[in-house]
Amino acid sequence: MSEPTAVRVPVRDLLRMAVPAVVIGAVCAVTLVALSELAAVLERWLWGGLADRVGVDPDSAPWIVGVLTLTGLAVGLVVRFAPGHAGPDPATHGLVSVPLAPRVLPGLAVAMVLTLAGGVSLGPENPIMAINAALVVTVGARVMPRVHVPAWVVMSTAGTLGAMFGTPVAAALMLSEISPGDRRAPLWDRLFAPLVAAIAGALTSARLADHTFDVELPPYVWGGVRDVALAVAIALAAGGLGLGASYAFSPLHRLFHRVQNPVLLLTLGGLALGVLGVVGGPITLFRGLDQMKVLPERVGTTTALGFLGLAVVKLAAMLVASTTAFRGGRIFPVVFVGVALGFAVGTAFPGVPMALAVGASTTGILVAATRSGWLSVFIAVAVVSDVTLLPALIAAMLAAWVLVANRPELVATPSGPPPAQDPTTT
C-alpha cells in the first residue's frame, strides 16, 4: 500500500490564521473568567452574605443540605425550561463534542454558574468548552466561511485549555494525542493556529485570574528506581479506584435517569450531594481546585483514613453530580481526589515522599478519568510543581494506562435506542 501524499500548508496560510486564533484564545479566556467570576460572586453571597443575614453557620449540616438541594432545584428548572434545555447531558459526552446552537448557550451558562456557585462537585470544563466552541463556530463560519467547522472547534478547544490551565502546554499535549486536521500535513502545521489560540488564552487568563494548580508540598529529592517503583504502585492503586468509578458511572446514570423529570432528578441529586457534603465536610464541596490547596494544612491533624475518606466522598459526589445531569466537568473534582489520595499514602507511609505520592496518585486517577496520558502527567506536574518527578510520573502514567486500556470510560452509555437527532446542535 502506498503512503498518502504529504501536504504542506503554505506559510502565508499559517500566518493568515494567526490573527483569528489570537482573537479566539482571548475570547475563550474572557468567557471562562467572566462566568467563573460570576459564579464566585454568587458563591460568596450564598455561602457568606446570605448565611450571615439568616444567622446560620454556612458549614452547618442544614445549610449545606439546603443550599445544595435548592441548587439542584434551580438547575433543574433551567434544564427543563431554558431554550434548548441547556444542552445535552454532559455525562454522555467527553470534553469536546458537537457544537451547540447559539440559543442553547444562555441556559447552559446559567446552569454552569449555578452549579459552580452552589457547591456541586463539578468543574467548569465541559460547559465552557461547549459554550466557547458554539460561539467560535457561529462567528467564524460567518467571518471566514472557507474554514471548516472542525478547525474552529480545535482552536476554541485549545484556547479554552490554555485559559483554564494558564499555559499552552496542556493544549499542545492534548492536541498531539488526538492529532487533529488532515494527517497528511505535518503535525506542527496542524497545531500552529490552535497553539496560537492557546497562547492567547493563557496570557489573557493570567492577566485576569489565578488558575494555578500547585499544592504546597515538602521539597522532593529524586530517589531513583525506588521512586519509580513506588510511583507505579501508587498510580495503579489510584487508577483502580478511578476505574471502579468508571464501571459505576453508566449504571448510576441509568438508575438516576429513571426519574425522567429533570426538576425532580436534579433536586434529588442536590439533596444527595448535600448529605455527602455533610459527611465529608465543606472541603469536599465545589470543584476542588481551591479546596485541595487546604489539604497540606491538615497534615498532622488528619489520619491516612481521614484523607482517604475525603477522597472517597469527593469521588462519590462527582459521580452523583455527573450522573444526575448537573452541568459541569469531571476533571477538577478528580484532581482533588488524586491529591487527597496522595496525602493518604504519604501519611500512612512516612517513608514515601509526599510529592511523589500526590503526583503519582493524581496521575493514576486522571488516566482512568480522562484516558489522556499527557494531560494527566501535565496536571500532576502542575500540582507538585517539580519536574524532577517526570520520569516517575511518566512510568506511573504508563502503568495506569495498561490497567485502564479497553475498559469502561467515565462517560455514560445509556441503555435503550439511540436518541433522535438533537435539534439544538448545529
N, C-alpha and C positions, 0 to 999 in steps of 0.2 A: 504494500500500500504506500503510495507516495505521500510525502509530508505536505501539509497545506502551505500554500504560498504565503510568505511573510508579507505583512502590510506595515508600511511605515507611515506614521502620522506626520504631515508637514509641520515644521516648526511654527509657521505662521498660524496654523490651526490650534496648536497648543497655546500659543500666546493669546489668540483671539478668545479662548475660553477662560483665560486667567481673570479678566475683569468681572464677568458674571460670577465666577467662582468666589472671588473676594466678597462680592455683594451677598451671595448665598450664605457664606460662612458667617458673615456679620449678622445677617438677619436671623439665622438659626440660633445664634448665641443670644441675641436680644429677646427672641421669643422665649427661649429657655429661662433666661434670667428674669424676665418680666413675670411669667407665670409662677416661677418659683418664689419670687419676692411677694407676689400677691398672696400665695399660699402661706408664706411666712407671716404676713400681716394678719391674716385671718387666724392662723395658729396662735399667735400671741394674744389675740383677743379672746379666742375660745378657752385657751388653757391658762390665761393670765388675767386680763382685764375683766372678762365676764365672770370667772370664778371668784375673783376678789369682790366684785359687786354683789354677787349672790351670797358671799360669805362661806364658800366651800373650798376645802383644800383640793387643788386640781389633781393631786396624787392619790386622792381617796378613791376607794372602790366605787361608790355611787357615781362620782363624776366621770371616771374612766368609762364605766359601762354606759352611762347616759350619753356622753358625747359620741362615743363610737356607734351606739345604736342610732342616734339621730343623724350621724354622718351617713350611715347606711341608708336610712330613710331618704335623706336629701339626694344622695347619688342615685338611689332607685327611682326617684321622681324624675330626675334628669334623664336617666336611661329610658324611662317609659315614655316621656312626653316630649323630649327635645327633638327637633328636626333631624331625621336620620338616625334617631335613637342612639346618639353618642357613639356611633361607630360600632364595628364588630367586637365581639367578646375577645379581649386581649389574651385570655387563657388559651385560645385556639390558634394563636399567631406567634411567630417569632418576633425578633427585634425589628425586622424590616418586612413590610407586607405591601399589598397593592395600595396605591394612593387613593385616598378618600375624596369624595365630592366636597367642595367648599362648604356647602350648607351643613355638613356634619360637624364642622370644626368648633363652632361656639359651644355646642353641647358637650363635646369631648373636652374642651378646655375647662369648662365649668366643673365637669366630673373629676378631672385631674386635680384641680385646685382644691376641691372639697376632700378628695381622697388624701392628698398630702397634708392638708391643714388639720384634718380630723384625727390624725394619729394612726391611720391604716398602715400596715407593714408592707408598703409597696413604694417603689421609686418612680421618678417621672419618665423613665426612658422610653417605654413603649408609646405612651400618648404623645410625647413631644416629638418622637420620630415620625409618627403618623401626621401630626399637625404640620411639622416643617416640610415633610415630603409633599403633602397636598398643596401647601402654599407655593412651594418652588415649582411644582409641576404645572399648576394653574397659570402662574405668571410666566414661567419660562416658555410654555407652549405658545403663548401669545406673542411674546417678545422675539423669540428665536424658534420658530416652528420647525426648522430643519433639524434641530437637536431632538433626538428621540427621548421618550419618557424615561427609560431606564437610566440614561445619563443624568437626567435631573435628579432622579431618586438617589443615585450613588453620590452625587455632590451634596445633596441635603443630608444624607446619612453621615458622610464624612464631616461636614460642617457641624452637625449636632454632636457627633462623638468628640470632635475637637473641643467644642464648648463644654461638654459635660465633664470631660476628664482634664481639661485645662492644658492639653498638649495634643499635637497632631499625631504623636506616636501610636496612640491607640487606634486611630483611624487607619494608619498605614499597616499596622499588624493585622487588623481585622479584614481590611480590603484585600490584602495579599493572600489571605486564605480563600476568599470567595472568587478572586481573580476576575473582576467584572469586565464587561466590554468584549470586543472582538479579540479572541485569544490568538489570532494571527499577528496582532500588533504586540510590540514589546510591552512588558508589564509596566514600566515606568512611563511610557506614553499613555497608557490607560489610567494610571494613577495620578498623572500630572494635575489635571483640574480638580479632582477630589481632594488631593492633598493641599492644594492652594486654598480650597474651601475650609479644610480642617485647620490650617494655619490661621486663617482669618477668624474662624470660630473660636479657636483657643485664645488668640490675642484679645478679641473683643470680650470674651468671658472673663479673662484675667483682669481686665480693666473694670469690670462691673461687679464681680462677685468672687468669692473664695470657694473653690471646689476641690481643695486638697484632700487626699485620702490618708496621708501619713498619720500613724499612731505612734505615740511616744513609747519607745521600747529601749531596753538596755543595749549598749553597744555590742555589736556582734564581732566575733573573731572566727575566721574561717577554720573549720575543723577537719577538712579533707574528706576522705572517703567515708569516715564515720558519719559525718553530717549528711552526705548524700544518701546513705542508707536510712538514716533517721527521717529525712525528708520524704523518701519513698514510702516508708511505713506510715507516717502521719497522713500523707496525701491519700493513700489507699483507704485508711480509716475514714477520713473526711469524705472522700469520693463515694465510699459505700453508703454513708448517711445521705448524701445527695442523691445517689441512685435509688435509695429507698423512697425518697420524696418523689422522684420521677415515676416510680412504679405506682405510687398512691395518687398521682395527680389526675389522671383520666378517670379512675373510679370515683374519686371525690367530686370531680366536676359533674359526672353523670348523676351522682347521688343528689347533690345540691340542686341541680337543674331539673329535678323532678318538680320543684317549685317553679312553675312557669311564669308566675307574675314577678317581674323584676323588682317591683317595690317591696314586696314581701321577702323575696330572696335576699336582697341587699340589706334589708332591715335585720333579718335573722343573722346574716353574715356579720353585720356590725355588732350585734349582741354577742355572738360567739367571740369576736375579736376583743370586745370589752372584757369578757370573762378571762380570756388568755392574757390580756393586759394586766388584770388584777393579779393573776398567778405569777407572771414574770416581772411585774413592776413597770413603772414608766419607762425604764431604759429599753424595754422591748417594743415600745411603740414607735411609730413614724418609720421613715425609710431606713434609718440605721446609720447614716453617714456621720452625723454628729454624735450619736449615742455610742458608737464603737470607740470614739476617742476618749470616752469617760472610763472605759474598762481598765486602763492602767491604774487608775485611782483606787480600784477595788482589790488590787493585788495586796495580799496580807490580811484582808478582811473577808474575802470570798474564797471558799474552798474550790477545789477542782470540780466537785459535783455541782457546786453553785454556778460556775461558769458553764458547765455542760448543760445545766438546766436552762440558763439563759439562751443558749444556742438552740436547744430543742423547742422551747416556747416560741422563739422568733421564727424558726422554720415552720412550726405548726401555724403560726399567724400568717406567714406568707402564703402557705397552702390554702388556708381558708379565704384570705383576701383575694387571691388569684382565681380560685375556683368558684367564688360567688359573684364574679363579674364586676368587682371594683376596677376602675380604670387606672392602671398603674403597671410598673415593670417589676421584674423579679430579681434583677441583678443586685441592686443596692441592699435589700434585706439579706440576700445570700452572702454578701461580703461581711455583714455583721455576724452572721452565723459562723463563717470561717474564722474571723478574728476571735470570737468567743471560744470556739473550739481550740484555737491555738493557746489561749490563756489557760484553758482547762488542762491541756497537755503539759504546758510549761509549769503549771502549779503542781500537778500530780508528779511530775518527774523533773525535779530541780536541775538535774544534770543536762537537760535539753535546753539549749539557748532559746529564750523566749522569741527572739526574732525569727529563728528557724522554725519554731513550732507554729507561729502565726502565719508566716509566709507559706509554709507547706500545706497547712490546713486550708488556707484561703485558696491556694491553687487547686487543691484536690476537689473541693466542693464546687468551685466555679467551673471546672472542667465538666463536672456532672451536670451543672445547671445550664451552661451556655454551649457546650460542645465546641468551644473556641479555645484552642490551646494557647495561642499567642495573647489573646485578650486576658485569659486567666493569669498568665505569668506577668503581664504588664500590670494588672491591678494589684497582684501580690507584691510586686516590687514597689509600686506606689504606696502601698500600706506600710511596708517595713522600711522604705527609704534607704536601701542598701543593695547596691548592685553586686556586692561580693557574694550574695546568696544566689546569683543567677545559675551557676552550674547545678546547685542542689534543687532549685525550683524547676528548672527545665527537666531534670530527672524525675522530679515529683509529677510534673505535668504528663510526661510520657507514661509513667506508671498508672496514673489516674485514667489516662486515655485508654489504655489496654483494658482497664476494669469496666469502663462505661461504653466502649465501642459496640455498636449494633444493639444497644439496649434502649429501652424507652427514654424519650427525652422529656424535659419539663414543659411540655406542650400538650394540651388536652386533645384527645381524639374522640369526640362524642359519638355515641352509638346511633344507629338509625341511618336513614338515607341521607345523602348529601343535601345541604340546604339549597334552595333556589338561588340564582344569581342575585347578589345584593345590589339593589338599585342605587345604593348610596356610594358605590365605588365608581371610579372613572374607567 
